[in-house]
Amino acid sequence: MSSARSRHARSNQTPDQTRDALGKMATEAPPACRTATGGNCTWRRYLVHFRYDMRYKAVFMVTALFLVWVALQHGPRPRVLHYMWSYGDLVVLPEDEAVSQGAVCLDGSPPGYYLRRGTGKGAKNWIIYLEGGGWCWDVPDCYKRSLTNWGSSKYFKWNFWFDGFLSNSPSVNPDFYNWNVAMLKYCDGASFAGNRTDVVVHEGKQLYFRGRRVLQALLDHLLAHGLDQADRVILSGVSAGGVAVMLHADYVRSRLPARVTYHALPDAGFFPDTRNITGHEHIRTLYQRSFTMQNCSGGVDDDCIKDKTEEMQWQCYIAQYAYKYVQTPMFIANSGYDYWSLWFVYHLRCHPEQCPPEKQDKLEEFHQKILAITSQVRKSEKDGIFLPSCFIHSLTSFGYTWTDYLVSGTSLRDAFHKWYTGKTPAVVANYFDKPYPENPTCPWTIEFYNRVTQRLGAYEFYVQ
């Protein structure tokens, strides 16, 4: 009513009254200006007096727009706002605690993890995430790695951005957004499996292969800081960390209180043991070297080791062979056309639309090898799998891969939800995609391919 009366009163002003009111507005500046100048201020003086204030506001707006632009670079369908706080803070173990257990990174520095505390109903639930980052294949390679954040805590960042399965956004991650997240930093170069007692010296620098002890020490530290009170725990990880999930899932289970509800979600952990398109056993040779160098026989599943001859124990270091020994319920995320494996394992280095005739059938040949490896998951009565036909590596690490890549109309987020909550029995929680190029949600453009392979080409290794 008051606003209506006010409009009516203004409409009844005489022309002279209206002209006087407009003149007053033109000559009297806002209260902020009158206060700043002792009352002697017009609109012109107001604009002059506050010109610097306007510049500051312009700088602020440009900065804000730049931050939004940076956030927009993270994926085709970003969730900008939660990026500002979806971080884990670095925790590095005290040096004396790490050294006393022999639990050190490649360079002898103490290991660490990134932690974001849970809230509300998620305060007693935990995601333990094993970071990925490839492997080092021989002593010189491990020496180079020891000079990076994948081999030394000296180079760890103070915080780490969490997205996808680790996101704290209810819209991106409705089931787990309020859980505790501990991302264990990968700094041993052997999927947390190295267990070599002696120290290796290269170019005057000591190198330590202690990944299994690192895992043990980090779990000890977490158990002393809240993990011992957990109700639910999910062990997850990506790439070399996805392999580590399959290698260590049962060990981690053994370290937790018996009451804990425990599952695993390995991502991008199947790297096929196969000859590449040139006929070489490239990846097998590298795994065998790494396994022996780091003494991984003491850092992988005991049942697997006992089941193999000494010459074949290296297979316990590879997910496709280690999988059958895992007792923990697992939901496996893996691409049927994983770009890391296509590039480094299979050595297929051309976009499907640009491959020469003699390589046209190699892409589907690789896909069939992945299907053969994962057929053992299809037979499981406890495990599920999500296998999209996308040119991608990690599926849990980013919001768009977690929610936007679909198999039979279902995202990884929703498929995992149905399996984890029991809404879909494990025997039918098998999301196998149609072959390339039939999934329209997958990025297979030449531009995307070139962008990815440019990064892959910066890191090269090959064994004849």
N, C-alpha and C positions, 0 to 999 in steps of 0.2 A: 504494500500500500504506500509506504513512504517513497519508494522509487517512482511509483506512478504519479504521486502528488508532485514530486520534484520535477518530473518531465512536464507535467501540466503547468506548473508555475513558470518554468522557463519558456514554455510556448506562449504564455500570456505577457511576456516582457514587451515593452514598447520598443520601437526601433532605436530611440535614443539610449534606453537602458542597455540594449544589446551591444550598441556601439561602444558605450562606456566600459562594459565588461570586457570586450575584446581588447580595447586599448590598455586596460589594466593588465591583462595577461601578457601583452606585448612588452610592457615596460617593467613589470615586476618579475624578478627571477625566482627560481624555486627556493625553498627554505634553506637547503644545503648551502647555496651560494650566499644568501644573506647572512648566514651564520659565519661562514668562512671569511667574509669581507666586512664584517661589522655593520651589515644592513645596507651599505651603499653599493648595490649591484643591479645591473640590468641584464637582459638576456644576452646582449653582446658581451658584456664583461664576464658573464657566466661561462660562455663558450671559450673565451680567452683563458680565464682562470683555470678551467678544468680540461684544457687541451691535453695535458700530460696524463690526466686520469683516463681519458679516452684511449690514449695510446697504450696504457697498461691493460685496459680491457681488451683491446685488439690483440695484444700479445697473448693474453690468456686464452682468447677464443682460438687463435691460430694453434697454440699449443694443444688445446683440447681436441681440435680437429685432427691434428697430427697423431695423437694417441689413439683416436678412433681408427684412423687409417692404418696404423700399425696393427691394431687388433684385427682389422679386416683381412690382413694378409694370411691369417692362420688357416683358412679353409674356405670352401665355396659357400658354406652356410654357417657363418660364425655366430657365436652367442657372445656379444661384445662385453656386456656388463660384468659378468662373473669373472672375466680374465683379470680384473683388477685385484681380486683377493684369493683366487684359487691357486695358492702357492703353498709349498712345503718349505719349512725352514731347516737349514743344515744343522745336523748334530754330528760332531766328530768325536769318536771315542777318546777318552784320555790316553795319552801315549803310553803311560806305564801299564795301564790295563790291557792295551792291545799287545804291547811287546811281551808282557808276561805270559800271554797265551800263544805267542807266535802268530798272532792274527794281524797281518799287515798287508798293505798293498804291494804291488810289484817293486816299488822303490823303498819299501820299509816304513812308509808313513802309516799312521793309524787309519782304519776305515771309517766310514760314516754312512748316514742315511738322511733323507729328507722327511720331515714329519709335519703333518697337519692334524691337529687334534679334532676328534669327533665332537658332536654336540647333540643335545636332546636325546632322542631314543637311539641314536647311533653311537653314544658315548662309550659303550662297551663292545662295540663291533669294530673289527679291524680288517683292512686290506693291506697285505704285505706284498709289495710289488718289487720284482727283481729287474733291475735296469738291464737293457741290452747294450750292444756295442761291438759285436763281432768278437774275434779271437786274435791272439798273437800266435804265430805258427812256429817260430824258432827263437833262439836267444837274441839275435840282433833285432828281430821284430818286436820282441817283448821289451827290449831296451828302449826302442823308440816310443813304445806305448807308455813306458814308465815316466816319460816326460810330458804326459798329457793327463787330462782329468779321468781317463780310463785306466790309469796306472798309478796315480798319486793323489792323495787328498790335498796336496799343496795347491792343486788347480781346481778344486771343487768350487762351484759358485755358492753364494750365500743362501740362495733359495732356488726352487725349481718349480716351474709352471706345471700344474696338474690339469688335465682335460680328459674328455672321454669317460672311461670307466672310473677315473680318479677325480672327476669334476665335482665341485661342491654346488653345482647348479641343479636345483630340483627339476628343471625342464630338460636338461641334458641327461641327468643321471638320477632319476626319481627314487630308485631303490637304495642307493648307496651314497648319496650326496653328503650325508651327515656322519659318515663313518670316519674313524681314525684311518689315516693313510700313512704308511711308512714305506718309502721307496728306498730300497737298499742299493747303495751306490756300487756299481760294478767296477772293480779296480784290480782284478787278478788275471784277466784275459783267458779264462778257461771255464766260464759258466759256473763259478763258485765251486769248482771241482778239484783244483790243484791241491796236492797234499805232500809236497816235497820238503823234507826236513833241512837238507843242506842248502847253503846259499851259493848262487851262481854269480860269478864275477865277469862282467863284460865291459871293456873300455874303462877299467878302473872303478866301475860302479857295481854295487851289490844288488842282485835281483832276488826276489822272494816269490815262490809259487805256493801260496797259502790260501787259496780261495775257500776251501772247506772250513778252515779255521776262522776265516773272516765271517762266513755265514754263521758259524756257531757263536762267535763273540757278539755279533750284531743281535742275534736272537736273545742272548743272555742280557744284553743291555735293554732291549725292549721289554723283556719279561720283568726286569727290575723297575720299569717305568710305565707300567699299566697293562701290558699285554697279558700278564698273569691273571688279570681280572676279566678277560675277554669272554663273551658269550658266543660270538660267531667270528670266524676268521676265514678269509678267502686269500689263498696264495695265488698271485698272478705275476706275469712278467712277459717281456716281449723280446723276440729275436734270440740272441744268446741267453737272455733272461727267460724266454719261453722254453728253451731247452732246459735251463736250470730248474724250472718248475717241475718238469717231468723227471729230472734226475734226483731232485731233493724233496719232492712233495711228501713222501712218507716220513722222511727224516724230520721235516718241520712239524708234521703231525705228532711225532713222538716227543717233541719238546713242549707241546702245549698241554694244559690241563685236560683230563679225560672228558670233562663235561662240555668242552667246546664243540660246537657244530662247525665242521671243517670241509671246505671244498677247494678246488683249484680251477684256474682259468688261464692256461698257457696260450700265448699269442705268438704266431709266426715262429713256431718251434720246430716244424718239420722241414729239415734240409735234406733232400733225398741223397742217399748214398748211391750214386749212379755215375757211369761214364758220361763225359760231356759230349757235345756233338762232334768233337775231333777224335773221340775214341779214348781219351785219357781218363784215368781214375784220379782226377785232380783233387777233388774235395776229400776223398778217402785218404790219400797220401797226407794231406794237411792235418786231418783229424788224428791220424796215427802218430804223426810227429808231435803234435800238441799233447796228446794223451800220455805219451812216453816221457816227454820233457818235463811235464808238470806232475808226474806220478799220480795220475788221476784214478788209478785202480784203488787207491785208498780214499777217494773222495766221491765215489758214485755208489749205486745201490749194491749192497752185499750179495743179495740173491742173484742178481745179474752176473756179478763177477764169478760167483761159485758155479754158475751154469755154463760158463764159457771156458774154452781152453785158453792158456796164457796168450797164444797168438791172436785170439779173437776177442780178448777183453776190451779192446778199443771200441767195440760196438756198444758197450754200456755207456759210452760218452755221446751217443747219437740218439735222438728222440725216437726215430722209427724203430729202433731195436729195444730201447729202454722202456717204451710205453707199456708193453705187456706185463711188466713187473710192478707197475704202480697200482697200489690198492686204493688210493685216495679217489673219491668221485671227481671227475674232471669234465669240464666243458671246453672243448678245443676250438680255438679260432685260428683259421689259417686261410690264406688265399690259394686258390687253385692255380694261379699264375703269379706267384710271389716274385716280385721283380729282383730281389737280391739273389734268389736261387737261379732265376733265368739268366742273370748277368754273370754271376760268379761261379755257380755250380754247373749249370748247363752250357754256359758260354754262348748263349743265343743272344746276339746283340744287334737286332734289327726290329723295327716296328713291323707288325704283321702286314701292313699295307705296303711296306717298302722292302721286305725280305726278297732275296733272289729266289728263283724257282726251286733250287735244290734245298732251300731251308723252309719252304712254305709249310711242310707238314711237321716241322720240329716243335712248333708251339703246342699243338695238340698232343704230340708225343710226350712232351713234358707233363702236360695236364693228366694224361693217363697214368704216368708214374706216380703223381700225387694221389690220384684216386686209388691206386693199388696200395700205397702206404696207408692211407686213411681207411681202407676197407675194414681193418681190424677194429676201428672205433665204431663202425656201423654195427658190428656184431656184439658190442658191449651191452650189458644189461644195466650199467651204472653211468656210463659216460654219454655225452652229447657232442655234436660238432656243428660248426658254421663254416662253410667253405664256399665263399663267393668267387665268381670268375672275374676278379678285378686285378688290374695291374697295380698292386699295392703290396706293402710289406706289413706294417703294423695296423691292426684293426681296433685295438683298445685305447690307443694313445691320444686320439683326436676326437673331438665332438662329432665331426662329419662322418668319420669312418665308423664310429660307435652307433650312430643313429640313421645315417642316410643310405648306406650301401645295403641293398635288400636281396634276400634270397626267398623266392616264392612270396614276395610281398612282406617279408618280415626282416627287421633290422637285427643286428647282433645284440643290441641292448634288449630288445623284446624277446629274442630267442633265449638269451641267457636267463632273463626273468622267468620265463615259463619253465625252463628246466630247473632253475634254482629253487623256485617255490613249489615245484612238484605239479604244476598245472599241465605240463607235458611230460609224460613218462620218458625215461632215458631211451627206451627202445624205439621211440618215434621222434626223439629230439635230434634228428639228423637232417641238417639243412645243406643239401648238396645242390649246387647251382648247375644250370645248363652251361654248355661250353661257350667260349668266346665265339662270336660277339653278341650273344643274345640277351645280356643283362644291361638294360639302358641306364641303370644307376651307377655303373662302373666307369671310371675315367680311362678311356683308351685313345684319346686324341693324340695326334702326333706331337702337338705342342706339349702336352703333359708328359708324354714319353721322353721327349728331348730334355725337359727340365729335370726329370728324375735321373736319367742316365748321365747327364752332365755331372751330377753329384757322385754317382757311382764310379765314373771314370777317373775321378780325382784320387780314388783309393784302389790301387791295382795290385793283384798278386796272381801268380800263375805258376804251375809246376808242370813241366813236361813229363 
